[in-house]
Amino acid sequence: MEKIKIGIYGYGNLGKGVELALKNNPDMQLVGIFTRRNPTDVYALFNDTQVFSVDDAEKMKDKIDVMILCGGSATDLPEQGPKVCKLFNTVDSFDTHAKIPEYFSKMNSVALESNTLALISCGWDPGLFSLNRSLLESVLPNGNNYVFYGRGLSQGHSDALRRVEGVKNAVQYTVPYGEAVQRVRDGENPNFASVRETMWRECFVVPEDGADKNKIEKEIKEMPNYFEPYNTVVHFISEEELKKNHNTMPHGGFVLRSGNTSENTNQIAEFSLKLDSNPEFTASVLVAYARAIYRMKNQGNTGAITVLDVPVSLLSSKNRDELLKEIL
């Protein structure tokens, strides 16, 4: 069986998660990791993993079926996405919801021109949660969708924190308001005015020596799309405390749809995740969708797409007969 050849572009927590996930998918082969750092300074999780400079990516154009982009959404992917999809079919986890239409348009233009296929905003939200929002809304048209995250560590928001001038290191937890969750589960079908009523954000920040903490906190709380729409609490802590108390990456959340199928008949549907490792789970989603992108490209598809455009059967390593017998 010919294996799907995968590249990893960027090697932080998500890139490491992809390297692990590929070991669980025997129909795939990791060609290598592409890094902005000196390749000799990067130590992969497995001895047989090759590491290349991003400058060498173009030379590997014919050796990789799908490149999985593992950069952050704040600054990496807006630049890397269009650049890399000129050369490769790509899968990425761009998660700045407000900017998805803009990012999609740019990726679609480049991918169509380059005859490549680019799946954007793949992961668990956007991604699996997007699928469930669409599915449940279609089944229960008279109702409301609700999304709650956490309590858990957000990779994208933590990355955004670390981009703030004067921040040495930082993590951010998203925390749902328990009362808001219970109102939905109780079938109240509440209309929340904004996300500020459903969740809040807690930041643990290690400042650089001599940094202006007031300036850092102000910039964080006013950051559009990331923190400005939410109630945000910023704690300044030491590097030692961060390493001791915030060295794991759990996360989770749930999508709920509450609606009526007839008068006085309320239906509530829920999809939830509880994750020990946010990056490892997100990476596993990216890898499954890389399989689908490989298949769809072979069917002649080009341009940008989202998880809403991908048939679920293409994610599976099982063939149609196996799916009919074991899953359906």
Buried (B, 14 or more C-beta within 10 A) or exposed (E): EEEBBBBBBBBBBBBBBBBBBBEEBEEBBBBBBBBBEEBEEBEBEEEEBEBBBBEEBEEBEEEBBBBBBBBBBBEBBBEBBBBBBBBBBBBBBBBBEEBBEEBBEBBBEBBBEBEBBBBBBBBBBBBBBBBBBEBBBEEBEEBBBBBBBBBBBBBBBBBBBBBBEBBEBBBBBBBBBEEBBEBBEEEEBBEBEEBBBBBBBBBBBBBEEEBEEEEBBEBBBEBEBBBEBBBBBBEBBEEEEBEEEBEEBBBBBBBBBBBBEEEEEBBBBBBEBEBEBBBBBBBBBBBBBBBBBBBBBEEEBBBBBBBEEBEEBBBBEEEEEEEEEEEE
